[in-house]
Amino acid sequence: MDYHDIIAIEPGMRGGKPCIRGLRITVYDVLGYLAAGMTPEQIIEDFDYLTLEDIRACLAYAADRERHQLAVSA
């Protein structure tokens, strides 16, 4: 998945953390909800402005970042 159209980092928003579609919800927020046991459907129910594609973009962003960090440390 190409998350670049969904995830953006804007210096003036949420301290420059990666956010979803210019909203004030960060990748970290979504990953935290998933880690706490919420399903994507529950997240969408609580935050009706999010989509399943947004949640998948968060996961793709996190995977890409992890791959990048592993490559740098190798």
PDB file with SEQRES, HELIX, SHEET and CRYST1 records, atoms N, CA, C and O in Angstrom:
SEQRES   1 A   74  MET ASP TYR HIS ASP ILE ILE ALA ILE GLU PRO GLY MET          
SEQRES   2 A   74  ARG GLY GLY LYS PRO CYS ILE ARG GLY LEU ARG ILE THR          
SEQRES   3 A   74  VAL TYR ASP VAL LEU GLY TYR LEU ALA ALA GLY MET THR          
SEQRES   4 A   74  PRO GLU GLN ILE ILE GLU ASP PHE ASP TYR LEU THR LEU          
SEQRES   5 A   74  GLU ASP ILE ARG ALA CYS LEU ALA TYR ALA ALA ASP ARG          
SEQRES   6 A   74  GLU ARG HIS GLN LEU ALA VAL SER ALA                          
HELIX    1 AA1 ARG A   14  GLY A   16  5                                   3    
HELIX    2 AA2 VAL A   27  ALA A   35  1                                   9    
HELIX    3 AA3 PRO A   40  ASP A   46  1                                   7    
HELIX    4 AA4 LEU A   52  SER A   73  1                                  22    
SHEET    1 AA1 2 ILE A   7  ILE A   9  0                                        
SHEET    2 AA1 2 PRO A  18  ILE A  20 -1                                        
CRYST1    1.000    1.000    1.000  90.00  90.00  90.00 P 1           1          
ATOM      1  N   MET A   1       0.846  -1.182   0.000  1.00  0.00           N  
ATOM      2  CA  MET A   1       0.000   0.000   0.000  1.00  0.00           C  
ATOM      3  C   MET A   1       0.885   1.237   0.000  1.00  0.00           C  
ATOM      4  O   MET A   1       1.884   1.300   0.718  1.00  0.00           O  
ATOM      5  N   ASP A   2       0.513   2.210  -0.804  1.00  0.00           N  
ATOM      6  CA  ASP A   2       1.214   3.489  -0.821  1.00  0.00           C  
ATOM      7  C   ASP A   2       0.497   4.437   0.136  1.00  0.00           C  
ATOM      8  O   ASP A   2      -0.588   4.935  -0.162  1.00  0.00           O  
ATOM      9  N   TYR A   3       1.107   4.672   1.267  1.00  0.00           N  
ATOM     10  CA  TYR A   3       0.494   5.493   2.311  1.00  0.00           C  
ATOM     11  C   TYR A   3       0.770   6.978   2.140  1.00  0.00           C  
ATOM     12  O   TYR A   3       0.230   7.789   2.891  1.00  0.00           O  
ATOM     13  N   HIS A   4       1.587   7.350   1.182  1.00  0.00           N  
ATOM     14  CA  HIS A   4       2.041   8.729   1.052  1.00  0.00           C  
ATOM     15  C   HIS A   4       0.916   9.736   0.806  1.00  0.00           C  
ATOM     16  O   HIS A   4       1.066  10.907   1.155  1.00  0.00           O  
ATOM     17  N   ASP A   5      -0.179   9.326   0.232  1.00  0.00           N  
ATOM     18  CA  ASP A   5      -1.314  10.235   0.030  1.00  0.00           C  
ATOM     19  C   ASP A   5      -2.187  10.351   1.273  1.00  0.00           C  
ATOM     20  O   ASP A   5      -3.077  11.200   1.322  1.00  0.00           O  
ATOM     21  N   ILE A   6      -1.947   9.515   2.273  1.00  0.00           N  
ATOM     22  CA  ILE A   6      -2.784   9.493   3.472  1.00  0.00           C  
ATOM     23  C   ILE A   6      -2.025  10.016   4.694  1.00  0.00           C  
ATOM     24  O   ILE A   6      -2.578  10.776   5.489  1.00  0.00           O  
ATOM     25  N   ILE A   7      -0.775   9.617   4.843  1.00  0.00           N  
ATOM     26  CA  ILE A   7       0.020   9.997   6.009  1.00  0.00           C  
ATOM     27  C   ILE A   7       0.913  11.181   5.631  1.00  0.00           C  
ATOM     28  O   ILE A   7       1.617  11.146   4.622  1.00  0.00           O  
ATOM     29  N   ALA A   8       0.871  12.219   6.450  1.00  0.00           N  
ATOM     30  CA  ALA A   8       1.696  13.397   6.194  1.00  0.00           C  
ATOM     31  C   ALA A   8       2.270  13.927   7.503  1.00  0.00           C  
ATOM     32  O   ALA A   8       1.673  13.786   8.570  1.00  0.00           O  
ATOM     33  N   ILE A   9       3.440  14.539   7.388  1.00  0.00           N  
ATOM     34  CA  ILE A   9       4.061  15.184   8.538  1.00  0.00           C  
ATOM     35  C   ILE A   9       4.060  16.686   8.271  1.00  0.00           C  
ATOM     36  O   ILE A   9       4.678  17.167   7.321  1.00  0.00           O  
ATOM     37  N   GLU A  10       3.360  17.405   9.122  1.00  0.00           N  
ATOM     38  CA  GLU A  10       3.282  18.860   9.012  1.00  0.00           C  
ATOM     39  C   GLU A  10       3.842  19.447  10.301  1.00  0.00           C  
ATOM     40  O   GLU A  10       3.342  19.143  11.384  1.00  0.00           O  
ATOM     41  N   PRO A  11       4.871  20.282  10.201  1.00  0.00           N  
ATOM     42  CA  PRO A  11       5.537  20.799  11.396  1.00  0.00           C  
ATOM     43  C   PRO A  11       4.600  21.438  12.417  1.00  0.00           C  
ATOM     44  O   PRO A  11       4.837  21.307  13.618  1.00  0.00           O  
ATOM     45  N   GLY A  12       3.565  22.110  11.989  1.00  0.00           N  
ATOM     46  CA  GLY A  12       2.671  22.796  12.925  1.00  0.00           C  
ATOM     47  C   GLY A  12       1.544  21.950  13.490  1.00  0.00           C  
ATOM     48  O   GLY A  12       0.733  22.446  14.273  1.00  0.00           O  
ATOM     49  N   MET A  13       1.481  20.698  13.111  1.00  0.00           N  
ATOM     50  CA  MET A  13       0.373  19.851  13.563  1.00  0.00           C  
ATOM     51  C   MET A  13       0.903  18.711  14.423  1.00  0.00           C  
ATOM     52  O   MET A  13       1.766  17.940  14.003  1.00  0.00           O  
ATOM     53  N   ARG A  14       0.369  18.625  15.629  1.00  0.00           N  
ATOM     54  CA  ARG A  14       0.706  17.554  16.572  1.00  0.00           C  
ATOM     55  C   ARG A  14       2.216  17.368  16.732  1.00  0.00           C  
ATOM     56  O   ARG A  14       2.716  16.246  16.806  1.00  0.00           O  
ATOM     57  N   GLY A  15       2.921  18.487  16.783  1.00  0.00           N  
ATOM     58  CA  GLY A  15       4.357  18.446  17.032  1.00  0.00           C  
ATOM     59  C   GLY A  15       5.172  17.816  15.921  1.00  0.00           C  
ATOM     60  O   GLY A  15       6.274  17.323  16.162  1.00  0.00           O  
ATOM     61  N   GLY A  16       4.641  17.825  14.706  1.00  0.00           N  
ATOM     62  CA  GLY A  16       5.364  17.252  13.577  1.00  0.00           C  
ATOM     63  C   GLY A  16       5.291  15.745  13.481  1.00  0.00           C  
ATOM     64  O   GLY A  16       6.046  15.125  12.733  1.00  0.00           O  
ATOM     65  N   LYS A  17       4.370  15.148  14.247  1.00  0.00           N  
ATOM     66  CA  LYS A  17       4.191  13.693  14.169  1.00  0.00           C  
ATOM     67  C   LYS A  17       3.392  13.357  12.908  1.00  0.00           C  
ATOM     68  O   LYS A  17       2.615  14.182  12.427  1.00  0.00           O  
ATOM     69  N   PRO A  18       3.581  12.152  12.374  1.00  0.00           N  
ATOM     70  CA  PRO A  18       2.828  11.759  11.181  1.00  0.00           C  
ATOM     71  C   PRO A  18       1.338  11.643  11.492  1.00  0.00           C  
ATOM     72  O   PRO A  18       0.933  10.930  12.410  1.00  0.00           O  
ATOM     73  N   CYS A  19       0.527  12.363  10.704  1.00  0.00           N  
ATOM     74  CA  CYS A  19      -0.928  12.404  10.904  1.00  0.00           C  
ATOM     75  C   CYS A  19      -1.649  11.863   9.682  1.00  0.00           C  
ATOM     76  O   CYS A  19      -1.080  11.750   8.595  1.00  0.00           O  
ATOM     77  N   ILE A  20      -2.895  11.537   9.886  1.00  0.00           N  
ATOM     78  CA  ILE A  20      -3.738  10.982   8.828  1.00  0.00           C  
ATOM     79  C   ILE A  20      -4.503  12.097   8.132  1.00  0.00           C  
ATOM     80  O   ILE A  20      -5.245  12.842   8.772  1.00  0.00           O  
ATOM     81  N   ARG A  21      -4.321  12.210   6.821  1.00  0.00           N  
ATOM     82  CA  ARG A  21      -5.060  13.124   5.947  1.00  0.00           C  
ATOM     83  C   ARG A  21      -5.255  14.529   6.519  1.00  0.00           C  
ATOM     84  O   ARG A  21      -6.328  15.110   6.355  1.00  0.00           O  
ATOM     85  N   GLY A  22      -4.272  15.068   7.167  1.00  0.00           N  
ATOM     86  CA  GLY A  22      -4.382  16.413   7.708  1.00  0.00           C  
ATOM     87  C   GLY A  22      -5.257  16.513   8.946  1.00  0.00           C  
ATOM     88  O   GLY A  22      -5.516  17.609   9.442  1.00  0.00           O  
ATOM     89  N   LEU A  23      -5.706  15.384   9.439  1.00  0.00           N  
ATOM     90  CA  LEU A  23      -6.498  15.369  10.665  1.00  0.00           C  
ATOM     91  C   LEU A  23      -5.558  15.435  11.857  1.00  0.00           C  
ATOM     92  O   LEU A  23      -4.343  15.307  11.699  1.00  0.00           O  
ATOM     93  N   ARG A  24      -6.092  15.626  13.014  1.00  0.00           N  
ATOM     94  CA  ARG A  24      -5.254  15.719  14.209  1.00  0.00           C  
ATOM     95  C   ARG A  24      -5.101  14.367  14.913  1.00  0.00           C  
ATOM     96  O   ARG A  24      -4.864  14.316  16.119  1.00  0.00           O  
ATOM     97  N   ILE A  25      -5.235  13.291  14.169  1.00  0.00           N  
ATOM     98  CA  ILE A  25      -5.008  11.962  14.733  1.00  0.00           C  
ATOM     99  C   ILE A  25      -3.726  11.405  14.118  1.00  0.00           C  
ATOM    100  O   ILE A  25      -3.545  11.408  12.900  1.00  0.00           O  
ATOM    101  N   THR A  26      -2.852  10.930  14.987  1.00  0.00           N  
ATOM    102  CA  THR A  26      -1.536  10.484  14.514  1.00  0.00           C  
ATOM    103  C   THR A  26      -1.505   8.985  14.245  1.00  0.00           C  
ATOM    104  O   THR A  26      -2.370   8.225  14.681  1.00  0.00           O  
ATOM    105  N   VAL A  27      -0.476   8.597  13.514  1.00  0.00           N  
ATOM    106  CA  VAL A  27      -0.213   7.171  13.296  1.00  0.00           C  
ATOM    107  C   VAL A  27      -0.044   6.493  14.653  1.00  0.00           C  
ATOM    108  O   VAL A  27      -0.551   5.394  14.880  1.00  0.00           O  
ATOM    109  N   TYR A  28       0.674   7.163  15.545  1.00  0.00           N  
ATOM    110  CA  TYR A  28       0.901   6.628  16.892  1.00  0.00           C  
ATOM    111  C   TYR A  28      -0.425   6.363  17.612  1.00  0.00           C  
ATOM    112  O   TYR A  28      -0.574   5.340  18.280  1.00  0.00           O  
ATOM    113  N   ASP A  29      -1.388   7.285  17.476  1.00  0.00           N  
ATOM    114  CA  ASP A  29      -2.699   7.094  18.113  1.00  0.00           C  
ATOM    115  C   ASP A  29      -3.350   5.800  17.617  1.00  0.00           C  
ATOM    116  O   ASP A  29      -3.803   4.976  18.411  1.00  0.00           O  
ATOM    117  N   VAL A  30      -3.390   5.639  16.314  1.00  0.00           N  
ATOM    118  CA  VAL A  30      -4.050   4.466  15.723  1.00  0.00           C  
ATOM    119  C   VAL A  30      -3.320   3.188  16.116  1.00  0.00           C  
ATOM    120  O   VAL A  30      -3.956   2.196  16.474  1.00  0.00           O  
ATOM    121  N   LEU A  31      -1.986   3.204  16.053  1.00  0.00           N  
ATOM    122  CA  LEU A  31      -1.233   2.011  16.446  1.00  0.00           C  
ATOM    123  C   LEU A  31      -1.459   1.680  17.914  1.00  0.00           C  
ATOM    124  O   LEU A  31      -1.534   0.509  18.288  1.00  0.00           O  
ATOM    125  N   GLY A  32      -1.567   2.710  18.744  1.00  0.00           N  
ATOM    126  CA  GLY A  32      -1.848   2.492  20.159  1.00  0.00           C  
ATOM    127  C   GLY A  32      -3.199   1.840  20.382  1.00  0.00           C  
ATOM    128  O   GLY A  32      -3.331   0.949  21.221  1.00  0.00           O  
ATOM    129  N   TYR A  33      -4.207   2.280  19.635  1.00  0.00           N  
ATOM    130  CA  TYR A  33      -5.544   1.670  19.758  1.00  0.00           C  
ATOM    131  C   TYR A  33      -5.503   0.208  19.336  1.00  0.00           C  
ATOM    132  O   TYR A  33      -6.101  -0.648  19.988  1.00  0.00           O  
ATOM    133  N   LEU A  34      -4.797  -0.077  18.244  1.00  0.00           N  
ATOM    134  CA  LEU A  34      -4.685  -1.466  17.791  1.00  0.00           C  
ATOM    135  C   LEU A  34      -3.932  -2.313  18.814  1.00  0.00           C  
ATOM    136  O   LEU A  34      -4.327  -3.443  19.101  1.00  0.00           O  
ATOM    137  N   ALA A  35      -2.855  -1.770  19.358  1.00  0.00           N  
ATOM    138  CA  ALA A  35      -2.059  -2.501  20.356  1.00  0.00           C  
ATOM    139  C   ALA A  35      -2.857  -2.762  21.630  1.00  0.00           C  
ATOM    140  O   ALA A  35      -2.632  -3.755  22.322  1.00  0.00           O  
ATOM    141  N   ALA A  36      -3.789  -1.861  21.930  1.00  0.00           N  
ATOM    142  CA  ALA A  36      -4.618  -2.029  23.127  1.00  0.00           C  
ATOM    143  C   ALA A  36      -5.730  -3.055  22.913  1.00  0.00           C  
ATOM    144  O   ALA A  36      -6.455  -3.397  23.848  1.00  0.00           O  
ATOM    145  N   GLY A  37      -5.859  -3.542  21.682  1.00  0.00           N  
ATOM    146  CA  GLY A  37      -6.835  -4.588  21.419  1.00  0.00           C  
ATOM    147  C   GLY A  37      -8.056  -4.163  20.628  1.00  0.00           C  
ATOM    148  O   GLY A  37      -8.931  -4.985  20.355  1.00  0.00           O  
ATOM    149  N   MET A  38      -8.131  -2.884  20.251  1.00  0.00           N  
ATOM    150  CA  MET A  38      -9.267  -2.455  19.433  1.00  0.00           C  
ATOM    151  C   MET A  38      -9.124  -3.028  18.030  1.00  0.00           C  
ATOM    152  O   MET A  38      -8.016  -3.149  17.508  1.00  0.00           O  
ATOM    153  N   THR A  39     -10.236  -3.372  17.436  1.00  0.00           N  
ATOM    154  CA  THR A  39     -10.226  -3.813  16.049  1.00  0.00           C  
ATOM    155  C   THR A  39     -10.322  -2.567  15.159  1.00  0.00           C  
ATOM    156  O   THR A  39     -10.754  -1.508  15.614  1.00  0.00           O  
ATOM    157  N   PRO A  40      -9.918  -2.699  13.898  1.00  0.00           N  
ATOM    158  CA  PRO A  40     -10.094  -1.563  12.993  1.00  0.00           C  
ATOM    159  C   PRO A  40     -11.554  -1.075  12.946  1.00  0.00           C  
ATOM    160  O   PRO A  40     -11.814   0.125  12.858  1.00  0.00           O  
ATOM    161  N   GLU A  41     -12.478  -2.008  13.006  1.00  0.00           N  
ATOM    162  CA  GLU A  41     -13.891  -1.637  12.969  1.00  0.00           C  
ATOM    163  C   GLU A  41     -14.281  -0.807  14.199  1.00  0.00           C  
ATOM    164  O   GLU A  41     -15.066   0.136  14.092  1.00  0.00           O  
ATOM    165  N   GLN A  42     -13.738  -1.156  15.348  1.00  0.00           N  
ATOM    166  CA  GLN A  42     -14.030  -0.395  16.566  1.00  0.00           C  
ATOM    167  C   GLN A  42     -13.433   1.008  16.490  1.00  0.00           C  
ATOM    168  O   GLN A  42     -14.047   1.977  16.936  1.00  0.00           O  
ATOM    169  N   ILE A  43     -12.252   1.108  15.930  1.00  0.00           N  
ATOM    170  CA  ILE A  43     -11.622   2.423  15.776  1.00  0.00           C  
ATOM    171  C   ILE A  43     -12.468   3.296  14.861  1.00  0.00           C  
ATOM    172  O   ILE A  43     -12.718   4.462  15.166  1.00  0.00           O  
ATOM    173  N   ILE A  44     -12.907   2.736  13.741  1.00  0.00           N  
ATOM    174  CA  ILE A  44     -13.735   3.486  12.792  1.00  0.00           C  
ATOM    175  C   ILE A  44     -15.058   3.878  13.433  1.00  0.00           C  
ATOM    176  O   ILE A  44     -15.582   4.961  13.171  1.00  0.00           O  
ATOM    177  N   GLU A  45     -15.592   3.012  14.260  1.00  0.00           N  
ATOM    178  CA  GLU A  45     -16.849   3.324  14.953  1.00  0.00           C  
ATOM    179  C   GLU A  45     -16.655   4.506  15.912  1.00  0.00           C  
ATOM    180  O   GLU A  45     -17.521   5.376  16.004  1.00  0.00           O  
ATOM    181  N   ASP A  46     -15.534   4.540  16.616  1.00  0.00           N  
ATOM    182  CA  ASP A  46     -15.251   5.627  17.551  1.00  0.00           C  
ATOM    183  C   ASP A  46     -14.841   6.915  16.844  1.00  0.00           C  
ATOM    184  O   ASP A  46     -15.136   8.009  17.327  1.00  0.00           O  
ATOM    185  N   PHE A  47     -14.170   6.794  15.715  1.00  0.00           N  
ATOM    186  CA  PHE A  47     -13.692   7.942  14.945  1.00  0.00           C  
ATOM    187  C   PHE A  47     -14.249   7.826  13.537  1.00  0.00           C  
ATOM    188  O   PHE A  47     -13.571   7.347  12.628  1.00  0.00           O  
ATOM    189  N   ASP A  48     -15.480   8.265  13.363  1.00  0.00           N  
ATOM    190  CA  ASP A  48     -16.193   8.033  12.106  1.00  0.00           C  
ATOM    191  C   ASP A  48     -15.582   8.727  10.896  1.00  0.00           C  
ATOM    192  O   ASP A  48     -15.990   8.459   9.765  1.00  0.00           O  
ATOM    193  N   TYR A  49     -14.623   9.604  11.108  1.00  0.00           N  
ATOM    194  CA  TYR A  49     -13.953  10.261   9.989  1.00  0.00           C  
ATOM    195  C   TYR A  49     -12.777   9.433   9.474  1.00  0.00           C  
ATOM    196  O   TYR A  49     -12.178   9.790   8.459  1.00  0.00           O  
ATOM    197  N   LEU A  50     -12.434   8.338  10.150  1.00  0.00           N  
ATOM    198  CA  LEU A  50     -11.379   7.444   9.686  1.00  0.00           C  
ATOM    199  C   LEU A  50     -11.957   6.345   8.819  1.00  0.00           C  
ATOM    200  O   LEU A  50     -13.130   5.988   8.934  1.00  0.00           O  
ATOM    201  N   THR A  51     -11.116   5.820   7.956  1.00  0.00           N  
ATOM    202  CA  THR A  51     -11.524   4.713   7.087  1.00  0.00           C  
ATOM    203  C   THR A  51     -10.585   3.524   7.316  1.00  0.00           C  
ATOM    204  O   THR A  51      -9.527   3.657   7.931  1.00  0.00           O  
ATOM    205  N   LEU A  52     -10.992   2.386   6.815  1.00  0.00           N  
ATOM    206  CA  LEU A  52     -10.141   1.202   6.880  1.00  0.00           C  
ATOM    207  C   LEU A  52      -8.836   1.452   6.130  1.00  0.00           C  
ATOM    208  O   LEU A  52      -7.779   0.978   6.545  1.00  0.00           O  
ATOM    209  N   GLU A  53      -8.907   2.185   5.045  1.00  0.00           N  
ATOM    210  CA  GLU A  53      -7.701   2.536   4.285  1.00  0.00           C  
ATOM    211  C   GLU A  53      -6.745   3.388   5.131  1.00  0.00           C  
ATOM    212  O   GLU A  53      -5.528   3.227   5.039  1.00  0.00           O  
ATOM    213  N   ASP A  54      -7.287   4.286   5.949  1.00  0.00           N  
ATOM    214  CA  ASP A  54      -6.452   5.085   6.853  1.00  0.00           C  
ATOM    215  C   ASP A  54      -5.695   4.185   7.826  1.00  0.00           C  
ATOM    216  O   ASP A  54      -4.502   4.378   8.060  1.00  0.00           O  
ATOM    217  N   ILE A  55      -6.387   3.215   8.382  1.00  0.00           N  
ATOM    218  CA  ILE A  55      -5.765   2.312   9.354  1.00  0.00           C  
ATOM    219  C   ILE A  55      -4.703   1.456   8.675  1.00  0.00           C  
ATOM    220  O   ILE A  55      -3.633   1.228   9.239  1.00  0.00           O  
ATOM    221  N   ARG A  56      -4.989   0.987   7.481  1.00  0.00           N  
ATOM    222  CA  ARG A  56      -3.991   0.213   6.731  1.00  0.00           C  
ATOM    223  C   ARG A  56      -2.781   1.077   6.391  1.00  0.00           C  
ATOM    224  O   ARG A  56      -1.650   0.592   6.396  1.00  0.00           O  
ATOM    225  N   ALA A  57      -3.013   2.347   6.099  1.00  0.00           N  
ATOM    226  CA  ALA A  57      -1.910   3.259   5.809  1.00  0.00           C  
ATOM    227  C   ALA A  57      -1.021   3.436   7.033  1.00  0.00           C  
ATOM    228  O   ALA A  57       0.200   3.531   6.902  1.00  0.00           O  
ATOM    229  N   CYS A  58      -1.616   3.482   8.216  1.00  0.00           N  
ATOM    230  CA  CYS A  58      -0.833   3.572   9.452  1.00  0.00           C  
ATOM    231  C   CYS A  58       0.056   2.357   9.622  1.00  0.00           C  
ATOM    232  O   CYS A  58       1.225   2.481   9.986  1.00  0.00           O  
ATOM    233  N   LEU A  59      -0.491   1.199   9.361  1.00  0.00           N  
ATOM    234  CA  LEU A  59       0.289  -0.037   9.472  1.00  0.00           C  
ATOM    235  C   LEU A  59       1.401  -0.077   8.424  1.00  0.00           C  
ATOM    236  O   LEU A  59       2.521  -0.493   8.723  1.00  0.00           O  
ATOM    237  N   ALA A  60       1.099   0.351   7.207  1.00  0.00           N  
ATOM    238  CA  ALA A  60       2.113   0.382   6.153  1.00  0.00           C  
ATOM    239  C   ALA A  60       3.216   1.379   6.496  1.00  0.00           C  
ATOM    240  O   ALA A  60       4.394   1.106   6.264  1.00  0.00           O  
ATOM    241  N   TYR A  61       2.842   2.534   7.046  1.00  0.00           N  
ATOM    242  CA  TYR A  61       3.824   3.536   7.457  1.00  0.00           C  
ATOM    243  C   TYR A  61       4.746   2.953   8.534  1.00  0.00           C  
ATOM    244  O   TYR A  61       5.966   3.096   8.455  1.00  0.00           O  
ATOM    245  N   ALA A  62       4.164   2.305   9.526  1.00  0.00           N  
ATOM    246  CA  ALA A  62       4.954   1.723  10.615  1.00  0.00           C  
ATOM    247  C   ALA A  62       5.888   0.633  10.084  1.00  0.00           C  
ATOM    248  O   ALA A  62       7.044   0.560  10.500  1.00  0.00           O  
ATOM    249  N   ALA A  63       5.409  -0.202   9.185  1.00  0.00           N  
ATOM    250  CA  ALA A  63       6.239  -1.263   8.614  1.00  0.00           C  
ATOM    251  C   ALA A  63       7.383  -0.670   7.802  1.00  0.00           C  
ATOM    252  O   ALA A  63       8.516  -1.147   7.879  1.00  0.00           O  
ATOM    253  N   ASP A  64       7.091   0.362   7.028  1.00  0.00           N  
ATOM    254  CA  ASP A  64       8.107   1.010   6.214  1.00  0.00           C  
ATOM    255  C   ASP A  64       9.169   1.675   7.094  1.00  0.00           C  
ATOM    256  O   ASP A  64      10.363   1.597   6.806  1.00  0.00           O  
ATOM    257  N   ARG A  65       8.734   2.312   8.140  1.00  0.00           N  
ATOM    258  CA  ARG A  65       9.665   2.960   9.067  1.00  0.00           C  
ATOM    259  C   ARG A  65      10.561   1.918   9.748  1.00  0.00           C  
ATOM    260  O   ARG A  65      11.762   2.134   9.911  1.00  0.00           O  
ATOM    261  N   GLU A  66       9.973   0.802  10.137  1.00  0.00           N  
ATOM    262  CA  GLU A  66      10.748  -0.269  10.767  1.00  0.00           C  
ATOM    263  C   GLU A  66      11.785  -0.828   9.785  1.00  0.00           C  
ATOM    264  O   GLU A  66      12.937  -1.056  10.156  1.00  0.00           O  
ATOM    265  N   ARG A  67      11.374  -1.044   8.539  1.00  0.00           N  
ATOM    266  CA  ARG A  67      12.306  -1.531   7.512  1.00  0.00           C  
ATOM    267  C   ARG A  67      13.467  -0.553   7.336  1.00  0.00           C  
ATOM    268  O   ARG A  67      14.625  -0.956   7.224  1.00  0.00           O  
ATOM    269  N   HIS A  68      13.137   0.732   7.313  1.00  0.00           N  
ATOM    270  CA  HIS A  68      14.162   1.755   7.133  1.00  0.00           C  
ATOM    271  C   HIS A  68      15.143   1.757   8.302  1.00  0.00           C  
ATOM    272  O   HIS A  68      16.352   1.848   8.092  1.00  0.00           O  
ATOM    273  N   GLN A  69      14.638   1.658   9.520  1.00  0.00           N  
ATOM    274  CA  GLN A  69      15.507   1.657  10.693  1.00  0.00           C  
ATOM    275  C   GLN A  69      16.414   0.436  10.719  1.00  0.00           C  
ATOM    276  O   GLN A  69      17.577   0.532  11.114  1.00  0.00           O  
ATOM    277  N   LEU A  70      15.892  -0.706  10.303  1.00  0.00           N  
ATOM    278  CA  LEU A  70      16.708  -1.926  10.257  1.00  0.00           C  
ATOM    279  C   LEU A  70      17.823  -1.790   9.216  1.00  0.00           C  
ATOM    280  O   LEU A  70      18.947  -2.238   9.441  1.00  0.00           O  
ATOM    281  N   ALA A  71      17.507  -1.177   8.090  1.00  0.00           N  
ATOM    282  CA  ALA A  71      18.498  -1.002   7.035  1.00  0.00           C  
ATOM    283  C   ALA A  71      19.602  -0.051   7.474  1.00  0.00           C  
ATOM    284  O   ALA A  71      20.768  -0.258   7.137  1.00  0.00           O  
ATOM    285  N   VAL A  72      19.251   0.977   8.212  1.00  0.00           N  
ATOM    286  CA  VAL A  72      20.229   1.964   8.677  1.00  0.00           C  
ATOM    287  C   VAL A  72      21.151   1.344   9.723  1.00  0.00           C  
ATOM    288  O   VAL A  72      22.350   1.624   9.739  1.00  0.00           O  
ATOM    289  N   SER A  73      20.595   0.503  10.599  1.00  0.00           N  
ATOM    290  CA  SER A  73      21.408  -0.065  11.678  1.00  0.00           C  
ATOM    291  C   SER A  73      22.255  -1.264  11.231  1.00  0.00           C  
ATOM    292  O   SER A  73      23.134  -1.713  11.967  1.00  0.00           O  
ATOM    293  N   ALA A  74      21.992  -1.774  10.040  1.00  0.00           N  
ATOM    294  CA  ALA A  74      22.737  -2.960   9.579  1.00  0.00           C  
ATOM    295  C   ALA A  74      24.099  -2.620   9.036  1.00  0.00           C  
ATOM    296  O   ALA A  74      24.836  -3.511   8.614  1.00  0.00           O  
TER     297      ALA A  74                                                      
END                                                                             
